[in-house]
């Protein structure tokens, strides 16, 4: 049963980066390894064949975007550690205006459709979830955050946060969303050049990003991630917020109350034409950034010091064929209506790695 779920999560989690088979020329640029066979039955990537095998013809990935993975308390047996890898996975199928998720060990389900009402989306992008079953979706073209709840049986609509505008608590095409250990919500309000912070109840708390410009200014923020030392899956006691901005060419690190700690421009570490889309942190606070245009993943330590980049264009293991979709989802200018990421894909999940 556990192997079945892991196959399921391999298929629907892995929608950001593409790979196929073989290390033909010995290319192996990273110390990261694939999970053991007993955890994945040998599956560490997803192709169109795997998608059809699992989901049939009813679901097609159209411009896949954010992914969230969590172990729900409602389905966890605290005295049985053998079920700890039976996680819930939520994947944004942006141009289909829906969330793909697993309802159980063997069931994959769809939530949402195009629209502006309850349980409807318009080109959603980022997604975040916690163990209590709270799921937050950046409903980009509807200029709001959608709060869903998973009781262990499936997703249901809870409420929406925000509307179009520039006042506190309002949004202009929000793209990324992240949660800290207390359920505080962090949103990249892209069109308003700021990060907005909300309580777990959805009440506006503050904005991050100096509106006057200069140090601490946030410009067209996109991907976002939180490292919270209060979380059981954190080794250090640090608490940091990481934000992609400047059209995917810079990453900034803030304290959770908005103080700028560090920043790195990709050009300063020798990476040209960067197109950073999403961020993720691991148990030790290392930061991973997907670079769509360079077909790579860049790794930084928890202080934003560059460590290594891995990946290159191709279809082999640890090679990627990334579609430049993160700037043009849904009805954004230049959108092509398709994404290679929906055909053959793979991801590396760091959240629960020790």
Secondary structure by P-SEA (a helix, b strand, c coil): caaaaaaaaaaccccccccccccccccccccccccccccccccccccaaaaaaccccccccccccbbbbbbccccccccccccccbbbbbbbcccccbbbbbcccccccccccccccccccccccbbbbccccbbbbccccccbbbbbbbcccbbbbccccccccccccccccccbbbbcccbbbbbccccccbbbbbccccccccccccccccccccccccbbbbbccccccccccccbbbbbcccccbbbbbccccccccccccccccccccccccccccccbbbbbbbccccbbbbbcccccccccccccccccccccccccccccccccccccccccccccbbbbccccc
